[in-house]
């Protein structure tokens, strides 16, 4: 049995700003640290 949850939200921001927040280290560090202080993601 497959359980699927679909969610969506609307954002009042330009897609360039959203993408920047999702991909730039200065923003992702803030996001990750909310779950575990000092946590970082290493990407190429």
Buried (B, 14 or more C-beta within 10 A) or exposed (E): EEEEEEEEEEEEEEEEEEEEBEEEEEEBBEEBEEEEEEEEEEEE
